[in-house]
């Protein structure tokens, strides 16, 4: 929702500031979240940073099976892709995946500054059944 998006944007602004201060290369932004009934954890970063960045932790995301969709459009409308995958997961007996709420967004093209025309892969981690 809009509150989640604002939190992700704030995280990216902080990450970018720290990376720029360390002269670290930034490519392929990624965000992910773990969302259970008690806690929402938001993460933001970049794939394969080329420098050690003070104030940031390097996290290796595990290789997983995902349901995904690639979309082009405004970041503000990203929820449509999430809803599409959620409907697919419901129809294909992946309710546990939805309950675990482990989503990723990989920003494949993110060059405009008004967030209106991004190419994004939205992923839902598929839980073992």
RAKA-V260033 format. One record per residue. N is the residue number from 1. RES is the residue in three letters. SS is DSSP state (helix for helix, strand for strand, loop for the rest). NEAR is the number of other C-alpha atoms within 10 Angstrom. D_LAST is the distance of its C-alpha to the last C-alpha in whole Angstrom. Layout:
n:res:ss:near:d_last
N:RES:SS:NEAR:D_LAST
N:RES:SS:NEAR:D_LAST
//
This chain:
n:res:ss:near:d_last
1:UNK:loop:9:28
2:UNK:helix:11:31
3:UNK:helix:8:31
4:UNK:helix:12:28
5:UNK:helix:15:30
6:UNK:helix:12:33
7:UNK:helix:14:31
8:UNK:helix:19:30
9:UNK:helix:14:33
10:UNK:helix:13:35
11:UNK:helix:17:33
12:UNK:helix:19:33
13:UNK:helix:14:37
14:UNK:helix:16:37
15:UNK:helix:20:35
16:UNK:helix:19:38
17:UNK:helix:12:41
18:UNK:helix:16:39
19:UNK:helix:23:39
20:UNK:helix:13:42
21:UNK:helix:11:44
22:UNK:loop:13:43
23:UNK:loop:13:43
24:UNK:loop:15:40
25:UNK:loop:14:39
26:UNK:loop:17:36
27:UNK:loop:16:34
28:UNK:loop:14:31
29:UNK:strand:19:30
30:UNK:strand:19:26
31:UNK:strand:20:25
32:UNK:strand:21:22
33:UNK:strand:18:21
34:UNK:strand:14:18
35:UNK:strand:16:19
36:UNK:loop:13:18
37:UNK:loop:8:20
38:UNK:loop:5:23
39:UNK:loop:8:23
40:UNK:strand:12:23
41:UNK:strand:10:24
42:UNK:strand:17:25
43:UNK:strand:16:26
44:UNK:strand:21:28
45:UNK:strand:26:29
46:UNK:strand:20:30
47:UNK:loop:17:29
48:UNK:loop:14:30
49:UNK:loop:15:33
50:UNK:loop:13:36
51:UNK:loop:12:38
52:UNK:loop:13:38
53:UNK:loop:17:38
54:UNK:loop:10:39
55:UNK:loop:9:37
56:UNK:loop:12:34
57:UNK:loop:9:31
58:UNK:loop:12:29
59:UNK:loop:10:26
60:UNK:loop:8:24
61:UNK:loop:8:20
62:UNK:loop:6:18
63:UNK:loop:7:17
64:UNK:loop:10:13
65:UNK:loop:12:12
66:UNK:strand:16:13
67:UNK:strand:16:14
68:UNK:strand:19:18
69:UNK:strand:15:21
70:UNK:strand:14:25
71:UNK:strand:18:27
72:UNK:strand:16:31
73:UNK:strand:13:33
74:UNK:loop:14:34
75:UNK:helix:18:31
76:UNK:helix:13:32
77:UNK:helix:13:30
78:UNK:loop:20:27
79:UNK:helix:14:25
80:UNK:helix:11:26
81:UNK:helix:18:23
82:UNK:helix:19:21
83:UNK:helix:11:21
84:UNK:helix:12:21
85:UNK:helix:19:17
86:UNK:helix:19:16
87:UNK:helix:14:18
88:UNK:helix:15:16
89:UNK:helix:18:12
90:UNK:helix:13:14
91:UNK:helix:10:15
92:UNK:loop:9:11
93:UNK:loop:10:9
94:UNK:loop:19:8
95:UNK:helix:18:10
96:UNK:helix:14:8
97:UNK:helix:21:9
98:UNK:helix:20:12
99:UNK:helix:12:13
100:UNK:helix:16:12
101:UNK:loop:21:15
102:UNK:strand:20:15
103:UNK:strand:22:17
104:UNK:strand:22:20
105:UNK:strand:21:23
106:UNK:strand:20:25
107:UNK:strand:22:28
108:UNK:strand:17:30
109:UNK:strand:15:33
110:UNK:loop:18:34
111:UNK:loop:12:38
112:UNK:loop:9:40
113:UNK:loop:8:41
114:UNK:loop:10:40
115:UNK:loop:12:36
116:UNK:loop:15:37
117:UNK:loop:16:36
118:UNK:strand:20:33
119:UNK:strand:18:30
120:UNK:strand:23:27
121:UNK:strand:19:24
122:UNK:strand:24:21
123:UNK:strand:21:18
124:UNK:strand:25:14
125:UNK:strand:19:12
126:UNK:loop:20:9
127:UNK:loop:17:6
128:UNK:loop:9:4
129:UNK:loop:8:0
//
